[in-house]
Amino acid sequence: MHIRLWDNNLKVRLLGEGLFNMLYWMYFPFITVYFGQSLGNHIAGVLMTVPPIFSIIGNLLGGALADRLGRRPIMLLGASLQTLMFALFALSPSHWMDYAAFIAIGFGGAIYRPASTAMVADLVPAQERRQVFAMFTTANNVGAVLGPALGAVFFFQYRQELLWSCSIVLLAYFISIYFIVYETLPASARITERSASIKHEFKEQWRGYGIIFRDKVFLLYILAGIFALVTIMQLDMYLAVYVIHYVPSQALIHWNGNSLMLSSTEILGWLLGYSGLLFVLFLIPITKWFHHWKERNVFVLSSLLSGIGTFALGLHTNIWFLFFVTTVFTFGEMVRSPVTQSFISRYAPEHARGQYMGADSLQYTIGRFFAPVTVFLSAWLPPMGIFTIILAAALISAVLYILLFRIYEEGRA
């Protein structure tokens, strides 16, 4: 589906979300360092465990409200909350207010996301969704590549200006949504009679989630996703520990008797930048290559590539070997990325699409909770022990995906 054929809703959101995501990656990677410098590393470490809890609440609430009130109002709510909180962050006189604003920014983003994803599913035919979701993911990854490099300068030297820029961009995006984006809530999801009781509304929303979490196929999907993401998230977790402590300084290239020497920290930076660049360059082509593959095979391939690629990191410390295995596990993440959203958008009932999108985010939040276990265990286990645990998680994920689709196909039959 060529971008010129996209609905205006999608074009506005691709531009707005892509621009904001670059600003997001200019501050997010450094926020733990910022609170560590101001409040102490121990306190900062504890504080960083709280935002995922608010993300869970925001995702579930945003998904439920998107099905009851519509996609557009919830997107406006999330964007407006983030706009105000970035302004508060910029004006804040204390680090604790900074922290409160940071949590509220994440909460606003969590409310926004299920409605945004559900809107794509509302507008795009099922057979085209992988490609459209891949385009959104690519736009986000452009920001993930450029943002940290710029943020290393702007966040610490021009923090107020950066935060005001985030607030202004989000305000412009809010205005664009208000005047250009129209409602896409399917007719089957519209409620003709609404109770005047807010308490009753919330009871109905949580009752809907109760039904979702009794769905055996969906629960298997979440569980398989958690094991898969524990593997994928090691790029930001144990990979840093391993490279800095076990990979020696070495030459990247040699020429005319000279060489470009990289320290362990610099090697980590090159590997992370290379992984992000692969996403930007190859996500859309890969999505096209695997367009006709069954979703089960894509999920299983993703788990195997991610697990084997990450395990292979422990086999050698040569920098070019590390680039090769980084390619393997990055491709594992890439083939999976668009398929997760297209699968859940197709599997979810039309009237509960927002709720399923919100519940789907739990695999990422729970995966983020468990992924740091590898760093904790590294105090007692050697690198190959940690990499073996990571490989085991990937293999469990592959088995669960096979079981999931067997049950799913039997149910359809």
C-alpha positions in Angstrom: 0.0 0.0 0.0 1.8 3.1 -1.3 2.0 6.0 1.1 0.3 8.4 -1.4 -2.8 6.1 -1.1 -2.9 6.4 2.6 -5.9 8.0 4.4 -5.1 11.5 5.8 -5.4 10.2 9.3 -2.5 7.9 8.7 -0.3 10.6 7.0 -0.8 13.1 9.8 0.0 10.5 12.4 3.1 9.2 10.6 4.6 12.7 10.5 3.6 13.7 14.0 4.6 10.4 15.7 7.9 10.2 13.7 8.9 13.8 14.7 7.9 13.4 18.3 9.7 10.0 18.5 13.0 11.6 17.5 12.6 14.2 20.3 11.6 11.3 22.7 14.9 9.5 22.0 16.7 12.8 22.6 15.8 12.7 26.3 14.6 9.2 27.3 18.0 7.3 27.2 19.5 9.9 29.5 16.7 10.3 32.0 18.0 7.6 34.4 21.4 9.3 34.4 19.7 12.6 35.1 17.9 11.4 38.1 20.9 9.4 39.2 23.0 12.6 39.2 20.3 14.6 41.1 18.9 12.0 43.5 21.5 9.3 43.7 21.8 6.0 41.7 20.2 3.8 44.2 17.1 6.1 44.5 17.0 6.5 40.7 17.1 2.7 40.2 14.1 2.3 42.5 12.2 5.2 40.8 12.7 3.7 37.4 10.6 0.6 38.4 7.5 2.8 38.9 6.8 4.1 35.3 6.1 0.6 33.8 3.3 0.2 36.4 1.7 3.4 35.2 2.2 2.3 31.6 0.2 -0.9 32.3 -2.7 1.2 33.8 -2.5 3.7 30.9 -2.5 1.1 28.2 -5.4 -0.9 29.7 -7.4 2.3 30.4 -6.6 3.8 27.0 -7.6 0.7 25.2 -10.9 0.4 27.0 -11.8 4.0 26.5 -10.9 3.9 22.8 -13.6 1.3 22.3 -16.2 3.2 24.3 -15.5 6.8 23.5 -13.7 6.6 20.2 -10.1 6.7 19.0 -9.9 10.4 18.3 -10.9 11.7 21.8 -8.4 9.3 23.5 -5.6 10.3 21.2 -6.4 14.0 22.0 -6.4 13.2 25.7 -3.0 11.5 25.5 -1.4 14.2 23.4 -2.7 17.0 25.6 -1.5 15.4 28.8 2.0 14.9 27.3 2.0 18.5 26.1 1.2 19.9 29.5 3.6 17.6 31.3 6.5 18.5 29.0 5.8 22.2 29.8 5.7 21.3 33.6 9.0 19.5 33.2 10.6 22.5 31.6 9.3 24.9 34.3 9.8 22.5 37.2 11.7 23.9 40.3 12.5 20.5 41.8 13.7 17.1 40.8 10.7 15.4 42.4 8.4 17.5 40.2 10.6 16.5 37.2 10.0 12.9 38.2 6.2 13.3 38.5 6.1 15.0 35.1 8.2 12.2 33.6 5.7 9.6 34.9 2.7 11.6 33.6 4.4 11.9 30.2 4.7 8.1 30.0 1.1 7.7 31.3 -0.2 10.0 28.5 1.8 8.1 25.9 0.3 4.8 27.2 -3.2 6.2 27.0 -2.6 7.3 23.4 -1.0 4.2 21.9 -3.9 1.6 21.9 -6.2 4.2 20.3 -3.5 5.0 17.7 -2.8 1.4 16.8 -6.6 0.6 16.7 -7.1 3.5 14.3 -4.6 1.9 11.8 -6.5 -1.4 12.0 -9.8 0.5 11.4 -8.5 2.1 8.3 -6.2 -0.4 6.7 -7.3 -3.7 5.0 -6.0 -6.8 6.9 -3.7 -7.8 4.0 -2.0 -4.4 4.0 -1.5 -3.9 7.7 2.0 -5.4 8.0 3.4 -2.9 5.5 1.7 0.1 7.1 2.8 -0.9 10.6 6.3 -1.4 9.2 6.3 2.1 7.9 5.3 3.5 11.4 8.0 1.3 13.0 10.6 2.6 10.5 9.7 6.2 11.2 10.1 5.5 14.9 13.5 3.9 14.4 14.8 6.8 12.4 14.2 8.8 15.6 15.9 6.0 17.7 19.0 6.2 15.5 19.3 10.0 15.4 17.8 11.0 18.8 20.4 9.6 21.2 23.3 11.2 19.3 21.6 14.6 19.4 20.3 14.2 22.9 23.8 13.6 24.3 24.4 17.3 23.5 20.9 18.9 23.9 19.6 17.1 27.0 22.5 18.0 29.2 23.4 21.4 27.8 20.0 22.7 26.5 17.5 20.7 28.5 14.9 23.4 28.9 14.9 24.2 25.2 14.6 20.5 24.4 11.6 20.0 26.7 9.9 23.1 25.3 10.5 21.8 21.8 8.8 18.5 22.8 5.8 20.5 24.2 5.5 22.7 21.1 5.7 19.8 18.7 3.0 17.9 20.7 0.8 21.0 20.8 1.1 21.3 17.0 0.3 17.6 16.7 -2.7 18.0 19.1 -4.0 20.8 16.8 -3.5 18.6 13.7 -5.4 15.7 15.3 -8.2 18.1 16.3 -8.7 19.6 12.9 -7.6 16.9 10.4 -8.1 13.4 12.0 -11.6 12.0 12.1 -13.2 9.3 14.1 -12.8 5.7 12.9 -14.5 3.7 15.6 -16.4 0.9 13.8 -20.2 0.9 13.8 -20.3 -2.4 15.6 -18.4 -0.9 18.6 -20.6 2.1 19.0 -22.8 2.1 22.1 -26.3 3.4 21.7 -27.1 3.6 25.4 -24.6 4.8 27.9 -25.0 4.6 31.7 -24.8 7.9 33.5 -22.8 6.2 36.2 -19.0 6.5 35.7 -18.6 3.7 38.2 -20.7 1.5 35.9 -18.6 2.5 32.9 -15.4 1.4 34.5 -17.0 -1.8 35.7 -17.9 -2.6 32.1 -14.4 -1.8 30.9 -12.7 -4.1 33.4 -15.3 -6.8 32.8 -14.2 -6.6 29.1 -10.6 -7.2 30.1 -11.7 -10.1 32.3 -13.2 -11.7 29.1 -10.0 -11.0 27.2 -7.7 -12.6 29.8 -9.9 -15.8 29.8 -9.1 -16.1 26.1 -6.6 -19.1 26.0 -5.2 -18.1 22.6 -4.6 -14.5 23.7 -2.9 -15.6 26.9 -0.6 -17.9 25.1 0.2 -15.1 22.7 1.1 -12.8 25.6 3.2 -15.5 27.3 5.1 -16.4 24.1 5.7 -12.6 23.6 7.2 -12.2 27.1 9.8 -14.9 26.5 10.6 -13.5 23.0 11.0 -10.0 24.3 13.2 -11.1 27.3 15.6 -12.2 24.5 15.2 -9.2 22.3 15.5 -6.6 25.1 19.0 -7.9 26.0 20.3 -5.5 23.4 19.7 -2.8 26.0 20.4 -5.0 29.0 23.1 -7.7 29.2 24.7 -6.8 25.9 26.1 -3.6 27.5 27.4 -5.5 30.5 29.0 -8.2 28.3 30.7 -5.8 25.8 32.0 -3.4 28.4 33.4 -6.1 30.7 34.5 -8.9 28.4 35.2 -7.4 24.9 38.7 -5.9 24.7 39.6 -2.7 22.9 40.6 -3.5 19.3 41.0 -2.1 15.9 38.0 -1.6 13.7 40.0 -1.2 10.5 43.7 -1.1 9.5 45.1 0.9 6.6 48.7 1.9 5.7 50.1 0.8 9.0 47.5 2.8 10.9 44.3 1.6 12.6 41.1 2.9 14.1 41.1 1.7 17.7 37.8 1.4 19.6 37.4 1.0 23.3 34.8 -1.4 24.8 32.4 1.4 25.3 32.9 2.7 21.8 32.3 -0.9 20.4 29.0 -1.0 22.3 28.0 2.4 20.7 28.9 1.1 17.3 26.9 -2.1 17.8 23.8 -0.2 19.0 24.0 2.3 16.2 24.5 -0.5 13.6 21.4 -2.3 14.9 19.3 0.8 14.7 20.6 1.5 11.2 19.6 -2.0 10.1 16.1 -1.3 11.3 15.8 1.9 9.3 17.2 0.4 6.1 15.7 -3.0 6.0 12.5 -3.1 8.0 10.2 -2.3 5.0 12.0 -4.5 2.5 11.9 -7.4 5.0 8.2 -6.9 5.6 7.7 -7.2 1.9 9.9 -10.3 1.6 7.9 -12.1 4.4 4.5 -10.7 3.3 3.2 -14.2 2.2 4.7 -16.1 5.1 2.3 -17.5 7.7 2.4 -15.6 11.0 3.3 -18.7 12.9 6.5 -19.2 10.8 7.5 -15.5 11.2 7.1 -15.6 15.0 9.1 -18.9 15.3 11.8 -17.6 12.9 12.1 -14.4 14.9 12.5 -16.3 18.2 15.2 -18.6 16.7 17.2 -15.8 15.1 17.0 -13.6 18.2 18.0 -16.5 20.5 20.8 -18.0 18.4 22.2 -14.6 17.4 22.3 -13.4 21.1 23.8 -16.8 22.2 26.5 -16.5 19.6 27.7 -13.2 21.1 29.5 -15.2 23.7 31.4 -17.4 21.3 34.0 -14.8 20.2 35.0 -11.2 21.0 36.2 -10.1 17.6 34.4 -6.9 16.5 33.5 -8.1 13.0 32.1 -11.3 14.5 30.0 -9.2 16.9 28.7 -7.1 13.9 27.7 -10.4 12.2 25.8 -11.8 15.1 24.2 -8.4 15.8 22.9 -8.6 12.2 21.4 -12.0 13.0 19.5 -11.0 16.2 18.5 -7.7 14.8 16.9 -9.4 11.8 15.1 -11.6 14.3 13.5 -8.5 15.9 12.8 -7.0 12.5 10.8 -9.9 11.0 8.6 -9.9 14.2 7.9 -6.2 14.6 5.1 -5.6 12.0 3.5 -9.1 12.4 2.7 -8.6 16.1 0.5 -5.6 15.4 -1.1 -7.1 12.3 -1.9 -10.4 14.1 -3.6 -8.8 17.1 -5.5 -6.3 15.0 -6.9 -9.2 12.9 -7.5 -11.5 15.9 -9.3 -8.9 18.1 -13.0 -8.6 17.6 -13.9 -5.3 15.9 -16.0 -4.0 18.9 -13.1 -4.7 21.3 -10.1 -3.8 19.2 -8.9 -1.0 21.4 -9.0 -3.2 24.5 -7.0 -6.0 22.8 -4.4 -3.4 21.7 -4.1 -2.2 25.3 -3.8 -5.7 26.7 -1.3 -6.6 24.0 1.1 -4.0 25.5 1.4 -6.2 28.6 3.9 -8.4 26.9 6.3 -5.5 26.5 5.8 -4.2 30.1 6.2 -7.6 31.7 9.1 -8.4 29.4 10.8 -5.2 30.5 10.4 -6.3 34.1 12.0 -9.7 33.6 14.7 -8.7 31.1 17.1 -7.2 33.7 17.2 -10.6 35.5 20.2 -11.5 33.2 22.1 -8.5 34.6 21.3 -9.5 38.1 22.4 -13.2 37.5 25.6 -12.1 35.8 27.1 -11.5 39.3 27.2 -15.3 39.8 27.1 -16.8 36.3 29.8 -16.6 33.5 28.7 -15.0 30.1 28.0 -18.4 28.5 25.7 -19.2 31.4 23.7 -16.0 30.8 23.6 -16.5 27.0 22.3 -20.1 27.6 19.5 -18.7 29.7 18.7 -16.2 26.9 18.7 -18.9 24.3 16.4 -21.1 26.5 13.9 -18.2 26.7 13.9 -17.9 22.9 13.3 -21.6 22.4 10.5 -21.6 24.9 9.0 -18.7 23.0 9.2 -20.6 19.7 7.5 -23.7 21.2 4.7 -21.5 22.7 4.1 -19.9 19.3 3.8 -23.3 17.7 1.3 -24.4 20.4 -0.6 -21.1 20.1 -1.2 -21.3 16.4 -2.1 -25.0 16.7 -4.9 -24.1 19.1 -5.9 -21.0 17.1 -6.2 -23.0 13.8 -8.2 -25.8 15.6 -10.5 -23.2 17.0 -11.1 -21.6 13.6 -11.7 -25.1 12.0 
